Structures are given as C-alpha cells and as structure tokens.
Amino acid sequence: MPDKVILIIEDDLHIGGLVAQVLREAGYLPELVRDVHAARAEAARGLHPAGVLSDLMVSGSAGPAQLAAQLAAIFPEVPITLMTGVPSKRRAALGVCHDRVIEKPFELEALLDSVAAMLARA
C-alpha cells in the first residue's frame, strides 16, 4: 500500500529507525516519534496517519492497558498495532487486551504483514 502514512511511536530510536526504513522501502511514508506527547503534537499539526505502530511501553502513556485507547482518542478511527517484547501472559496480567500486537523481536516480513493486515481492517 504505497503512499500511506504510518506513525511509529518508539522510544528506542534504533528500533524505530529500522521499522521506518523497512516501511519506507515497502512504499509507506513513515513518521517516527519518541512518545505519546510527540504523537499528540503531530496530531495537533494535522497528521492523520493511515495507521499507528506503537511500542507498548512508551513514555507519555497512561499505562500499557490504556495505551491503545489513549492513541485511539488522539487518532480516531485510525487502526493501531502495538509492538512489544512483553510476553502474552505478562501483557494479560498488565491488562493489555488490544487485539493487534506484534511481538519483538519480529521478522521484517512479519512487520510488513502486520501493517498490511492493520490497514486492511481499517
């Protein structure tokens, strides 16, 4: 899906940069920010991404269980996928019940598949 803006929220710039590079090479238009505050600022500037990829444990969030809802409030009707190294049982214990999650470390093809699936459900 070329020319689709994907917002990446990732505080580890190495990971965020790699994700952005892979998406760019696949024809997407990645926008990388470090935290929820920066994502909110981008929304205020008029950014309306086709999808959001966010690290689960990111600064500025109300907590892992609330992150997806918090991002949905900033970007209404925009699909969200969470990226995390937190195992599923631990996520459940934290109250995370979001249905679109890609577990780190992930294969690059799995990342692209996840983004395509996220956009298809939009």
N, C-alpha and C positions, 0 to 999 in steps of 0.2 A: 504494500500500500504506500506508494511513493507520496511525498509531499504532505504527510500527516505529521503534525507537531506532537511530539511525545515529551511530556515534562518528566524529568528524572529528579527525584529528591533523594540524595545520597550524601552523607557527610564524609565518607571515605572517597576522596577525590580520585584515587587510583581506580577504584571500582566504578565510580560514576563516569570517569573518563573513558574507561573501557566499554561500558554499556553505551555511552554516547557514540563512540567510534563505530561499534557494531551496528547500531541503529542507522547512523549516517550512511555507512556502506550499503545498507539494505534499502536506502532511499527515503528513510524517515528524516524528519527535522527535529533532532533532539535539543532540548533546553535543559541544562543542568543547574540545579540549585542545591545548596547545602542543608537547608532546613525548612520547616513549615513556615516560618516567618518570611523567608525569601519567596516561597511559593505564593503566599498571600500577597506579597508586594508585586509579584509578576501578574497575578490576577487583577490587582488594582490598576496595573498598567494596561490591561486589556487582553492579556494572554488567555486564549481559550484553546487548550490542547485537545487533541483527539483522544488522548489517554494519558494516564499518570502511572509511572512506575516509582514506587517509594520504598525506601528501606523501612523496615518495621520499627527499628529503634532509632528514631531521628529526633534531633533537637527541635524544640518548639511544639511538640505534640502533647496532647493531654494524657498520653499513655498508649501503650500498644493496643489495648482493647478499644480505644476510642479513635485511633488514627484514621481508619478508613472513613468513618462518619465525619470526622473533622475535615478531611480532604474533600469529601462529597459536599460539605457545606460551602467550601471555598470554590469548588468547581462542580456546580450542579449538573447532573446528567452526563458527566464525563466518567468513563469506566476507569477503575483503579485496580492495579495489581501491586501486591506487596512483595518485596524481596526480603528474604531473611535467612539467617543461618540458625535460627531458633527452631529446634525440632518440633514436630506437630504436637506431641504430648505437652511440651512446655508452653507452646502457644495456647493450647486449650486451657492450661492452668492459669495463664495470664488473661484469659477471657477473650482471646482473639478468635473471632468466628467468621472472618471475611473469607469468601469462597474462592478468590483469585489470589493464589500465593505461589511464588516460585522460590524454591529453596536454594540458597547458596551453599556450596559452590554449584553453579549451573553451567551446562554446556551452552555454547553460544547459539547453537541451533535451537535448543530448548528456550532460550530467551526470545528468539525471533518467533517461534511457535506460540509462546505465551502472549507476546504482543499482538500477533495476528488474531489469536482467539479472543483477546480482550476487545479488540476493535470490532470483531465480528459480532460480539454481543452488545455492542453499543446501540 
